[in-house]
Amino acid sequence: MGRTTAPCPRGRAMGDRPALQVYDTTLRDGAQQEGLHLTVQDKIAIARHLDELGVGFIEGGWPGANPRDTEFFAGAKDLRLHNAVLTAFGATRKAGGQAHSDAQVRALLDSGAPAITLVAKAHTRHVEQALRTTLEENLAMIRDTVTFLVGEGRRVFLDAEHFFDGYQLDRAYALEAVRAAVESGAEVVALCDTNGGMLPSQTADVVDDVTRTTGAPLGIHCHNDTGCAVANSLAAVDAGVVQVQGTVNGYGERTGNADLLTIISNLQLKLARPVVADAQLAEASRISHSISEITNITPYGRQPYVGSSAFAHKAGLHASALKVDPDLYQHADPSSVGNRMRTLVSDMAGRASIELRARELGLDLAGQGEVQARIVALVKDLELRGWTFDAADASFELLLRREVSGEPISYCEVESWRVIAEARGDGVAVSEATVKLRAGGRRLVATGEGNGPVNALDEGLRHALVGVYPEIDGVELVDYKVRILDSAHGSDAVTRVLIEMADDNQSWTTVGVAANIVEASWMALLDGLTYGLHSAGVPVR
Amino acid sequence: MGRTTAPCPRGRAMGDRPALQVYDTTLRDGAQQEGLHLTVQDKIAIARHLDELGVGFIEGGWPGANPRDTEFFAGAKDLRLHNAVLTAFGATRKAGGQAHSDAQVRALLDSGAPAITLVAKAHTRHVEQALRTTLEENLAMIRDTVTFLVGEGRRVFLDAEHFFDGYQLDRAYALEAVRAAVESGAEVVALCDTNGGMLPSQTADVVDDVTRTTGAPLGIHCHNDTGCAVANSLAAVDAGVVQVQGTVNGYGERTGNADLLTIISNLQLKLARPVVADAQLAEASRISHSISEITNITPYGRQPYVGSSAFAHKAGLHASALKVDPDLYQHADPSSVGNRMRTLVSDMAGRASIELRARELGLDLAGQGEVQARIVALVKDLELRGWTFDAADASFELLLRREVSGEPISYCEVESWRVIAEARGDGVAVSEATVKLRAGGRRLVATGEGNGPVNALDEGLRHALVGVYPEIDGVELVDYKVRILDSAHGSDAVTRVLIEMADDNQSWTTVGVAANIVEASWMALLDGLTYGLHSAGVPVR
């Protein structure tokens, strides 16, 4: 309905609602997705984005079960989260043991996470066949582990795995598992549709029954196997859960988890249940795309709210009406989630945003309509060909300064470069790059070696320049990302390289695009060093 | 819930249900998707697939509005549909005119389609601002056009555009539009959530009200802007609609239309409302992929039921239980939709999943605990160093066969390779690769050129091998992906390359990992060609 609509969902008054916790499990359950592999650095970068989004809890992984996750929690002390509570995921103690002496449980404590989510079985056949213990011992494992961790001062949540299937098979036992957790001090028991087979009305009925029967504060954890993960989550919220779990971009095993970005947007814009600040929601599209860059999972254009097509209209029948009153054709204001309306044919950002960005850099473009129009056209053309300036602030700044002043910022004149990568029979591959350029009135030729062509080029370029610009020793190559675009056929693909560099004061990212991956890397490298020298105030010599 | 579950949805008894019509609009509304362009031949091929799927109606396009659509209907006589009724889409007559003399309406008749769907406005502001006519004239246009076409012996449906938004703004008028259509002889009035902003409980409430107030046979037409298109459609079915509209793979403008494959699967497998034959449903995955081939839209791996990941399990944790009883971990039987369960091998994998995967390849490892343990250890070690086998089935198969037989599959002995990438002052970068190897008892040296180092290597390797193995001409490089891992410091980074190749029968993916991107590419290339030759049964020469 219209964007200002906030209908009151059936069956609940609005006044008596408890606060709703948003619980993100991108770093744990989302990482189960096929093709998704996160390094510790990736996890830290994603956690920062999640914190900016304003989620209440960030489930960081399973410390003790996985060395990478242990390392993440060890490093997480430096994260300095502003909004979110870091949460460790793990299991109840082993059957027949004791929580305080269980190595896995101790690893959860040792992680230092202020909140801990325990996964537990609520399904009799899973207890017997997967856990291979008795139904009574499983309840004891829940009670014992929750009690111990609460006693150690941690906030404890319980993920009741396979809850809905278990409820159908043996309702009484499933409810017992919930009661065991809550009576032992668990703050919330999240009902998990682990296999993802639920539909919304069924979900609502079960949540309603469990709430009435146990009085437990409940959460909901959905998977998208019926295409209803978002609707199931909303049905559970309507039925009274106090915590909603999900992942950014709906990452997760099989068909994925419930997409937290869609859920938050629906809650906030359709159901008048704000769970993050409006300013945070307005970052949703940027955060979605930034996290895609980290995971290297191609963004899904049709993703609700934040997808590149989410507000794209094929300009036909209603093009003129659209111009007069976009509200007639849009279910929500795209800017509320940081997205924008696109009429397909013409693309991209307009003059206003270019002017805004220029102002941030101290360049006043107000009134310079011609310059603005030229930059808009240039950016459109480059983005069509694979450039991305959202992720490459430094390249955009160099472009902007060049277009405004009419002259590129340049510290050298490139004559040529060449990279050789080779391997002998012993299998060891080596790379070597030769760079020829002019700077400081001299012709400079240097060779660099590296464990790959990009490192060799970086070395060669630095060796050539350092005599004239010793300041580049303070600039470090921090990160290097590659993405193949339009890869319907290998040979037609275009390669986009993003390079992050840093000095003592800041870090910045540059972009290069070419059919040749080495050429794209060269562009981004040269831009990166140029930006580093320029922003440090080094004069052209 | 379990696959045999068929809970009775709230509020309706099962006995009194009318038959449910499945109405496909892939060829009309689905074609509004960004990047989707269908030729007449494409439309005919898709219509054949839809007919095999067993949908009741195929909306073929708008004859008269679009020459391609006119041509499609002209050629559709040869389609010989077995299940579906071909349906033409069009608008009510022009304001102020008469239906029988309206060119657009006559084109609908001339299409020869036995059923016609008229789009009409049910939203007062759309009538006034987009249609630019009076509210009363709009109702007259509906009555007049429906009456005329029914009189000409056609089945007539009405798509009430922007119905839900219109209902909220002016319920009385929206209901008037429905009544005008039904009283004039329309068989079904489909309520359209054209902007896609609805949520399931709201949808149910509106459908319920319209049914009770007007007694009209209703249909539902949803878009996925809130991520709830499937759930909204099911809510409407639950509230009593007799027709459900959607598109294959959820194609459509913005976030797409409701995915008919998910809806049909849910109706049939979760709600005991069979709408196609079981044998037809079992073709769903094949049909989804075949249509993707025609549209050239990359299939979405996480698509419910039919996606390549929909029944893919990663967690090694429960692989052993999975082997004993897959029903504990699957919400439905994959074969019911023509999909299959896949166990993804990953660093979390144990022996059970290795054994399972081997069995899929026809290798019986049962009882060979030592071989299993060695492979598990090897996979864990490789994945720790950056390999990923869940995304590289072919590399895993080569590894598995090597470990089981004790000998690698190898078609050549590599002596050395070298790649040169260079750019002169004119900025054009070129790449050249020289490959030296032994095969077929000969020493082979060849050079390849390419627009990048990987293409040059691929060319060089093929040139060297093709004399001995002409079969490699049938293997194509389809896709190339690069990922930098552990990239805290550029120089320590490891590069992972995934290469997809294909022949006439299948496609497969291989992986290579090295500090040097060119070396990683070489590994994946060599594995890819090796797999292609091996799976085609080519002997080592």
Contacts between the chains, C-beta under 8 A, distances in Angstrom:
chain1	res1	chain2	res2	distance
A	1	B	164	6.4
A	1	B	165	5.6
A	1	B	168	4.9
A	1	B	197	5.5
A	1	B	198	7.0
A	1	B	202	7.4
A	2	B	165	6.4
A	2	B	168	6.9
A	2	B	169	7.7
A	2	B	197	7.9
A	5	B	168	6.9
A	5	B	197	7.9
A	7	B	202	6.0
A	9	B	201	5.7
A	10	B	201	5.4
A	10	B	205	7.2
A	32	B	314	5.2
A	32	B	315	6.3
A	33	B	302	7.9
A	33	B	309	7.7
A	33	B	314	7.8
A	34	B	301	6.6
A	34	B	309	4.8
A	34	B	312	5.5
A	34	B	314	6.5
A	34	B	344	5.9
A	34	B	390	5.6
A	34	B	391	6.8
A	35	B	301	8.0
A	35	B	388	7.3
A	35	B	390	6.8
A	35	B	391	4.7
A	37	B	388	5.9
A	37	B	483	7.9
A	37	B	485	7.4
A	39	B	485	6.0
A	39	B	486	5.2
A	39	B	487	7.3
A	39	B	488	7.8
A	41	B	486	7.4
A	41	B	487	6.7
A	41	B	488	5.1
A	123	B	328	8.0
A	125	B	325	7.7
A	125	B	328	6.3
A	126	B	321	7.8
A	126	B	328	6.2
A	129	B	321	5.9
A	129	B	324	6.5
A	129	B	325	6.3
A	129	B	328	6.7
A	130	B	318	5.9
A	130	B	321	4.1
A	130	B	328	6.8
A	162	B	328	7.6
A	164	B	1	6.4
A	165	B	1	5.8
A	165	B	2	6.4
A	168	B	1	5.0
A	168	B	2	6.8
A	168	B	5	6.9
A	169	B	2	7.7
A	194	B	329	8.0
A	195	B	329	6.3
A	195	B	330	6.3
A	195	B	331	4.2
A	196	B	331	5.4
A	197	B	1	5.5
A	197	B	2	7.8
A	197	B	5	7.9
A	197	B	270	7.0
A	197	B	331	2.8
A	197	B	332	6.5
A	198	B	1	6.9
A	199	B	231	7.4
A	199	B	234	6.3
A	199	B	266	6.7
A	199	B	270	5.9
A	199	B	271	7.3
A	200	B	200	5.3
A	200	B	231	5.2
A	200	B	234	7.5
A	200	B	235	7.1
A	201	B	9	5.7
A	201	B	10	5.4
A	201	B	235	7.6
A	201	B	238	6.6
A	202	B	1	7.2
A	202	B	7	5.9
A	205	B	10	7.2
A	224	B	302	7.1
A	224	B	304	6.3
A	225	B	304	5.7
A	225	B	305	7.7
A	225	B	310	7.0
A	225	B	331	5.0
A	225	B	332	7.6
A	226	B	230	7.2
A	226	B	262	7.0
A	226	B	265	7.9
A	226	B	266	5.4
A	226	B	270	6.5
A	226	B	304	6.0
A	226	B	331	7.3
A	227	B	229	8.0
A	227	B	230	4.0
A	227	B	231	7.6
A	227	B	259	6.3
A	227	B	262	4.0
A	227	B	266	7.3
A	227	B	304	4.2
A	228	B	228	7.8
A	228	B	230	5.9
A	228	B	231	4.7
A	228	B	234	7.6
A	228	B	266	7.8
A	229	B	227	8.0
A	230	B	226	7.2
A	230	B	227	4.0
A	230	B	228	5.9
A	230	B	231	7.6
A	231	B	199	7.4
A	231	B	200	5.2
A	231	B	227	7.6
A	231	B	228	4.7
A	231	B	230	7.6
A	231	B	231	3.2
A	231	B	232	7.7
A	232	B	231	7.7
A	234	B	199	6.3
A	234	B	200	7.5
A	234	B	228	7.6
A	235	B	200	7.1
A	235	B	201	7.6
A	238	B	201	6.7
A	250	B	302	7.1
A	253	B	309	7.9
A	253	B	312	7.4
A	253	B	313	6.9
A	253	B	314	5.6
A	253	B	315	7.1
A	254	B	302	7.4
A	254	B	309	5.7
A	254	B	310	5.7
A	254	B	311	6.6
A	254	B	312	6.1
A	254	B	313	7.4
A	255	B	302	4.8
A	255	B	303	7.0
A	255	B	304	5.1
A	255	B	307	6.3
A	255	B	309	6.9
A	255	B	310	5.4
A	256	B	302	4.7
A	259	B	227	6.3
A	262	B	226	7.0
A	262	B	227	4.1
A	265	B	226	7.9
A	266	B	199	6.7
A	266	B	226	5.4
A	266	B	227	7.3
A	266	B	228	7.8
A	270	B	197	7.0
A	270	B	199	5.9
A	270	B	226	6.5
A	271	B	199	7.4
A	296	B	481	7.8
A	296	B	483	5.2
A	298	B	298	8.0
A	300	B	300	6.7
A	301	B	34	6.6
A	301	B	35	8.0
A	302	B	33	7.9
A	302	B	224	7.1
A	302	B	250	7.2
A	302	B	254	7.3
A	302	B	255	4.7
A	302	B	256	4.8
A	303	B	255	7.1
A	304	B	224	6.4
A	304	B	225	5.8
A	304	B	226	6.0
A	304	B	227	4.2
A	304	B	255	5.1
A	305	B	225	7.7
A	307	B	255	6.3
A	309	B	33	7.7
A	309	B	34	4.8
A	309	B	253	7.9
A	309	B	254	5.7
A	309	B	255	6.9
A	310	B	225	7.0
A	310	B	254	5.8
A	310	B	255	5.5
A	311	B	254	6.6
A	312	B	34	5.5
A	312	B	253	7.5
A	312	B	254	6.1
A	313	B	253	6.9
A	313	B	254	7.4
A	314	B	32	5.3
A	314	B	34	7.2
A	314	B	253	5.9
A	318	B	130	6.1
A	321	B	129	6.2
A	321	B	130	4.4
A	324	B	129	6.9
A	325	B	125	7.9
A	325	B	129	6.3
A	328	B	125	6.3
A	328	B	126	6.3
A	328	B	129	6.7
A	328	B	130	6.9
A	328	B	162	7.6
A	329	B	194	8.0
A	329	B	195	6.3
A	330	B	195	6.3
A	331	B	195	4.2
A	331	B	196	5.4
A	331	B	197	2.8
A	331	B	225	4.9
A	331	B	226	7.2
A	332	B	197	6.5
A	332	B	225	7.6
A	344	B	34	6.0
A	414	B	425	7.0
A	415	B	424	7.8
A	415	B	425	5.3
A	416	B	422	6.7
A	416	B	423	6.1
A	416	B	424	4.8
A	416	B	425	6.0
A	417	B	422	6.5
A	417	B	423	5.5
A	418	B	420	6.5
A	418	B	421	7.2
A	418	B	422	3.6
A	418	B	423	7.7
A	419	B	419	7.9
A	419	B	420	7.1
A	419	B	421	4.7
A	419	B	422	7.0
A	420	B	418	6.5
A	420	B	419	7.1
A	420	B	420	5.2
A	421	B	418	7.2
A	421	B	419	4.7
A	421	B	421	8.0
A	421	B	453	6.8
A	421	B	516	6.2
A	421	B	518	4.0
A	421	B	519	7.2
A	422	B	416	6.7
A	422	B	417	6.5
A	422	B	418	3.6
A	422	B	419	7.0
A	423	B	416	6.1
A	423	B	417	5.6
A	423	B	418	7.7
A	423	B	519	6.1
A	423	B	522	7.0
A	424	B	415	7.9
A	424	B	416	4.9
A	425	B	414	7.1
A	425	B	415	5.3
A	425	B	416	6.0
A	429	B	514	6.6
A	429	B	516	4.5
A	429	B	518	6.7
A	429	B	519	3.8
A	429	B	522	7.8
A	430	B	516	7.9
A	431	B	516	6.0
A	431	B	518	7.3
A	450	B	491	7.4
A	451	B	491	7.0
A	451	B	515	3.9
A	451	B	516	5.8
A	452	B	493	7.9
A	452	B	495	6.7
A	452	B	514	8.0
A	452	B	515	5.7
A	452	B	516	4.1
A	452	B	517	5.2
A	452	B	518	7.2
A	452	B	519	7.9
A	453	B	421	6.7
A	453	B	453	7.1
A	453	B	516	7.3
A	453	B	517	6.5
A	453	B	518	6.2
A	454	B	490	7.5
A	454	B	517	7.1
A	455	B	490	6.7
A	455	B	491	5.6
A	458	B	490	7.3
A	476	B	489	7.8
A	476	B	490	7.9
A	477	B	489	7.8
A	477	B	490	3.8
A	477	B	491	7.2
A	478	B	488	7.9
A	478	B	489	7.0
A	478	B	490	6.4
A	479	B	484	7.4
A	479	B	487	4.9
A	479	B	488	7.9
A	479	B	490	6.5
A	480	B	484	5.2
A	480	B	487	6.2
A	480	B	490	5.2
A	480	B	493	6.2
A	481	B	484	5.8
A	481	B	487	7.6
A	482	B	482	4.0
A	482	B	483	7.4
A	482	B	484	6.6
A	482	B	517	7.7
A	483	B	482	7.5
A	484	B	479	7.5
A	484	B	480	5.4
A	484	B	481	5.8
A	484	B	482	6.6
A	487	B	479	4.9
A	487	B	480	6.3
A	487	B	481	7.6
A	488	B	296	7.6
A	489	B	476	7.8
A	489	B	477	7.8
A	489	B	478	6.8
A	490	B	454	7.6
A	490	B	455	6.9
A	490	B	458	7.5
A	490	B	477	3.9
A	490	B	478	6.3
A	490	B	479	6.3
A	490	B	480	5.0
A	490	B	499	7.8
A	491	B	450	7.5
A	491	B	451	7.0
A	491	B	455	5.6
A	491	B	477	7.1
A	493	B	479	8.0
A	493	B	480	6.2
A	495	B	452	6.9
A	495	B	482	7.9
A	499	B	490	7.9
A	514	B	429	6.7
A	515	B	451	4.1
A	515	B	452	5.8
A	516	B	421	6.3
A	516	B	429	4.5
A	516	B	430	7.9
A	516	B	431	6.1
A	516	B	451	5.8
A	516	B	452	4.2
A	516	B	453	7.4
A	517	B	452	5.2
A	517	B	453	6.6
A	517	B	454	7.2
A	517	B	482	7.5
A	517	B	517	7.1
A	518	B	421	4.0
A	518	B	429	6.6
A	518	B	431	7.3
A	518	B	452	7.1
A	518	B	453	6.2
A	519	B	421	7.3
A	519	B	423	6.2
A	519	B	429	3.8
A	519	B	452	7.9
A	522	B	423	7.0
A	522	B	429	7.7
